């Protein structure tokens, strides 16, 4: 971070303009978020060109998501220890090279390896984007505007994924949804080398690399076992062995986290009700909502016959709905409370999932894509913010960044497992038939299942989430103390909330 004294010593021509630092950090964030969704409209083209199976197709999405989720907390810690600029450059370089490898892949296996390495690069890059930005912009209104820009760019990356991917697949080929990252990444790398300043906050703690490897391997193995159930059944060795191995790896991960001095995921955090309940809720909502784009894209292209660009355009309203929901959530939270708003947002998403489950092979765009999609993603936007607010409000000030990364990890991990489960459900219903009617039946069952999972999430939120955030409780206690009317009974009731 540049201090005032540093600026005086540095020649004016080497001082980084703040707007340029913000732009570089936001560009890195945009690339990371864009690649979560940009490949969706390219999936049918990838399958046709590389001969991917239905199971392989889901791993084009899951390989990236699992590596991203599993190494995200490690990436944030590495930035603290070794320098945010250094990790930004390492992550972006890895991400750009993996994008080149994926775009040039000649076999399905090569593409999946490239997507996993992309996810690893994104996990190293993403945590540094926000810390670089906050180090460059002084506290106050300017920093809040910069953070708002960073958040909007992230939301815009997710929203633009379908449209950008559709335009590239239609105009060039599916390879360009990955290759486009190469020139953009090279420009951002060159600018970052020149303009970003180094900052770090190392305290001598070591990286928990075994923890990151164990949780990522466990999650990937578990997801693979789930995906085997459709073809092999639940009792076959090909299914049971990876399921047992995945659970064993996750169990070893928990043991390692309990014993290491610098854990990737401090298990003691989960003793705080707000942290544990918000992460469980985020895991469940991510489980259902993450795969929405995947199946909506397949429905639009495989059943309704949309081109990749048409499919991308069809999902623009729902993409904008999640941005709208994210913007509205902070305004509704003071009146409704974080717990009630999270439950309300999830119920709105349930309505969208239920509506989408009534899809037909000759679906009309307005009633079988646009309106249900808007409800699903508006609900997702309204839900995520209060859950994140509840989780971070329950953490100590020094752990807020860790808890923020943890809740994003919970959402992505839930989504990865959800995609594996939902793909298996769809394939089991569709069977060997590739007719529009059979495909529609499989996709519809996915959305019905998603609605049921989200209803379970609503019940969990209402029962387990605190009624109020820690800051609100502290404010109430402070007022009671100044008036001299606070009693032990009131205090107990508040902490139980």
WOWOTA-V888903 format. One record per residue. SS is DSSP state (A for helix, B for strand, O for the rest). OMEGA is omega in degrees with one decimal (* if undefined). BURIAL is I if it has 16 or more other ideal C-beta (glycine too) atoms within 10 Angstrom, else O. Layout:
ss: <SS	SS>
omega: <OMEGA	OMEGA>
burial: <BURIAL	BURIAL>
This chain:
ss: <O	O	O	A	A	A	A	A	A	O	O	A	A	A	O	O	O	A	A	A	A	A	A	A	A	A	A	A	A	A	A	A	A	A	A	A	A	O	O	A	A	A	A	A	A	A	A	A	A	A	O	O	O	A	A	A	A	A	A	A	A	A	A	A	A	A	A	A	A	A	A	A	A	A	A	A	A	A	A	A	A	A	O	A	A	A	A	A	A	A	A	A	A	A	A	A	A	A	A	A	A	A	A	O	O	O	O	A	A	A	A	A	A	A	A	A	A	A	A	A	A	A	A	A	A	A	A	A	A	A	A	A	A	A	A	A	O	O	O	O	A	A	A	A	A	A	A	A	A	A	A	A	A	A	A	A	A	A	A	A	A	A	A	A	A	A	A	A	A	A	A	O	O	O	O	A	A	A	A	A	A	A	A	A	A	A	A	A	A	A	A	A	A	A	A	O	O	O	O	O	O	O	O	O	O	O	O	O	A	A	A	A	A	A	A	A	A	A	A	A	A	A	A	A	A	A	A	A	A	A	A	A	O	O	O	O	A	A	A	A	A	A	A	A	A	A	A	A	A	A	A	A	A	A	A	A	A	A	A	O	O	O	O	O	O	O	A	A	A	A	A	O	A	A	A	A	A	A	A	A	A	A	A	A	A	A	A	A	A	O	O	A	A	A	A	A	A	A	A	A	A	A	A	O	O	O	O	A	A	A	A	A	A	A	O	A	A	A	A	A	A	A	A	A	A	A	A	A	A	A	A	A	A	A	A	A	O	A	A	A	A	A	A	A	A	A	A	A	A	A	A	A	A	A	A	A	O	O	O	O	O	O	O	O	A	A	A	A	A	A	A	A	A	A	A	A	A	A	A	A	A	A	A	A	A	A	A	A	A	A	A	A	A	O	O	O	A	A	A	A	A	A	A	A	A	A	A	A	A	A	A	A	A	A	A	A	A	A	A	A	A	A	A	A	A	A	A	A	A	A	O	O	O	O	O	A	A	A	A	A	A	A	A	A	A	A	A	A	A	A	A	A	A	A	A	A	A	A	A	A	A	A	A	A	O	O	O	O	O	A	A	A	A	A	A	A	A	A	A	A	A	A	A	O	O	O	O	A	A	A	A	A	A	A	A	A	O>
omega: <-179.4	174.5	-178.0	-179.1	179.2	-178.2	-177.7	-176.9	-172.3	176.8	-175.3	-175.9	-179.2	179.2	-177.5	173.7	-176.1	-177.1	-178.5	175.6	178.6	-179.0	-180.0	178.0	179.9	178.2	176.6	179.0	-179.5	-179.1	-178.0	-176.6	180.0	-174.6	171.9	-172.3	-171.1	-176.0	-172.7	-177.9	179.5	-173.0	179.0	178.9	176.5	-178.2	-178.9	-174.9	-174.7	179.1	179.7	172.5	176.4	178.1	178.3	-178.5	179.9	-179.9	171.6	176.9	-172.0	179.5	177.8	-173.9	-177.7	177.8	178.9	-178.1	-174.5	-175.5	-175.2	-179.7	176.8	178.8	177.8	179.5	178.4	177.1	177.8	-172.8	-169.8	178.5	-176.9	178.7	-178.6	-179.2	174.8	-178.5	178.9	-179.5	-179.3	177.4	178.3	179.4	-177.3	178.7	178.3	176.4	176.8	179.2	178.7	179.7	-179.8	-175.5	178.7	179.4	-179.1	-179.8	178.7	179.2	-178.2	176.8	179.2	179.5	177.5	178.7	173.2	179.5	176.9	177.1	179.2	-179.8	177.3	-175.8	-168.1	-177.5	-177.5	-175.9	-178.3	-178.8	174.8	-178.7	-177.3	176.7	-175.7	-174.5	-179.4	-179.9	179.2	-174.8	-178.3	179.6	179.1	177.6	179.5	178.9	177.2	177.2	178.8	179.9	-179.2	178.9	177.5	177.8	179.6	177.3	177.0	-178.6	-175.7	-173.5	-178.6	-178.0	179.5	179.5	179.4	-180.0	-178.9	179.9	179.8	-175.2	-177.1	174.1	-179.7	-177.6	-175.5	173.1	174.7	-177.0	-179.7	178.8	-173.5	178.3	179.2	178.7	179.9	179.0	-179.2	176.2	-179.6	179.1	-178.5	176.4	-176.1	-166.0	-177.2	175.6	179.9	173.4	178.7	179.9	-175.3	178.6	177.3	-179.9	-177.4	176.5	177.7	180.0	177.3	178.9	-179.3	-179.9	-177.6	-176.7	179.0	179.0	179.1	-179.9	-179.6	-179.6	178.0	178.5	177.5	178.6	178.3	-178.2	179.2	-173.0	-176.7	-176.8	-171.8	-174.4	-174.4	-174.1	-178.4	179.5	-179.6	176.8	-173.7	-177.1	177.8	177.6	179.4	179.7	179.2	178.2	179.3	178.7	178.1	177.1	177.6	176.6	179.6	177.2	179.3	-179.3	-179.6	-173.1	-175.3	-178.4	179.5	-174.2	173.5	-178.6	-179.7	-174.3	178.1	177.8	-174.8	171.9	177.0	-173.2	-177.6	-178.2	-176.3	-177.2	180.0	178.5	176.7	178.8	179.5	177.2	-178.7	-179.7	176.1	178.4	-177.3	-168.4	-174.2	-174.6	-177.6	-178.2	-177.4	-175.4	176.0	178.7	178.7	178.1	-177.5	-174.9	-174.1	-177.3	-175.2	175.1	178.0	169.9	177.9	179.4	178.1	178.0	177.3	178.1	-178.5	-176.3	178.7	-180.0	179.3	175.5	178.6	-179.2	179.8	175.3	178.8	179.1	179.3	179.8	-177.9	-173.5	-179.8	-179.8	-178.0	-174.3	-179.4	-177.2	-174.1	-172.0	-175.0	-177.8	-177.6	179.5	177.6	179.3	178.9	178.3	179.5	177.2	175.8	176.9	177.3	178.9	178.6	178.8	179.0	178.3	-177.9	-178.6	176.8	-177.8	179.9	179.8	178.6	-171.9	172.9	-174.2	-174.1	-172.0	-176.2	171.2	-168.6	-174.6	176.2	177.7	178.0	179.9	-179.0	-174.0	172.5	176.9	178.7	179.4	179.6	-175.4	-169.9	-175.0	179.3	177.3	177.6	-179.9	178.8	-178.1	-176.6	178.6	-179.6	-177.4	173.7	-176.8	-178.6	-177.6	-175.8	179.7	178.7	-179.0	177.0	175.9	-178.4	-177.2	173.5	177.0	178.9	180.0	-177.0	177.5	175.9	179.5	179.9	177.9	179.1	179.3	178.1	-179.4	-176.0	176.7	177.9	178.7	-179.4	-178.5	179.7	179.6	-177.6	-177.4	-178.7	-177.0	176.6	-178.9	178.4	-179.8	-179.5	178.0	179.8	177.9	179.5	-180.0	-179.7	178.5	176.8	-177.5	174.2	177.9	178.4	177.9	178.4	178.4	-179.7	175.3	175.0	177.2	177.5	179.0	179.2	-179.9	-176.3	-177.7	-166.8	-177.9	174.8	178.9	-179.2	177.4	-177.1	-179.4	179.0	178.5	-179.6	178.2	179.2	-179.7	179.6	179.2	-178.9	-178.9	-178.3	179.0	178.2	-177.4	-176.8	177.3	-178.6	179.9	178.9	-179.7	178.0	-179.2	-179.0	-178.7	176.5	-172.9	*>
burial: <O	I	O	O	O	O	O	O	O	O	O	O	O	O	O	I	O	O	O	O	I	I	I	I	I	I	I	I	I	I	I	I	I	I	I	I	I	I	I	I	I	I	I	I	I	I	I	O	I	I	O	I	O	I	I	I	I	I	I	I	I	I	I	I	I	I	I	I	I	I	I	I	I	I	I	I	I	I	I	I	I	O	I	I	I	I	I	I	I	I	I	I	I	I	I	I	I	I	I	I	I	I	I	O	I	O	O	I	O	O	I	I	I	I	I	I	I	I	I	I	I	I	I	I	I	I	I	I	I	I	I	I	I	I	I	I	I	O	O	O	O	O	O	O	O	I	O	O	I	I	I	O	I	I	I	I	I	I	I	I	I	I	I	I	I	I	I	I	I	I	O	O	O	I	I	I	I	I	I	I	I	I	O	I	I	O	O	I	I	O	I	I	O	O	I	I	I	O	I	I	O	O	O	O	O	O	I	I	O	O	I	I	I	I	I	I	I	I	I	I	I	I	I	I	I	I	I	I	I	I	O	O	O	O	O	O	O	O	I	I	O	I	I	O	I	I	O	O	I	I	O	I	I	I	O	I	I	O	O	O	O	O	I	I	I	I	O	O	I	O	O	I	I	I	I	O	I	I	I	I	I	I	I	I	I	I	I	I	I	I	I	I	I	I	I	I	I	I	I	I	I	I	I	I	O	I	O	I	I	I	I	I	I	I	I	I	I	I	I	I	I	I	I	O	I	I	I	I	I	O	O	I	I	O	O	I	I	I	I	I	I	I	I	I	I	I	I	I	I	I	I	I	I	I	I	I	I	O	I	O	O	O	I	O	O	O	O	I	I	I	I	I	I	I	I	I	I	I	I	I	I	I	I	I	I	I	I	I	I	I	I	I	I	I	I	O	O	O	I	O	I	I	I	I	I	I	I	I	I	I	I	I	I	I	I	I	I	I	I	I	I	I	I	I	I	I	I	O	I	I	O	O	O	O	O	I	O	I	I	I	I	I	I	I	I	I	I	O	I	I	I	O	I	I	I	O	I	I	O	I	I	O	O	O	I	I	O	I	I	I	O	I	I	O	O	I	O	O	O	O	O	O	O	O	O	I	O	O	O	O	O	O	O	I	O	O	O>
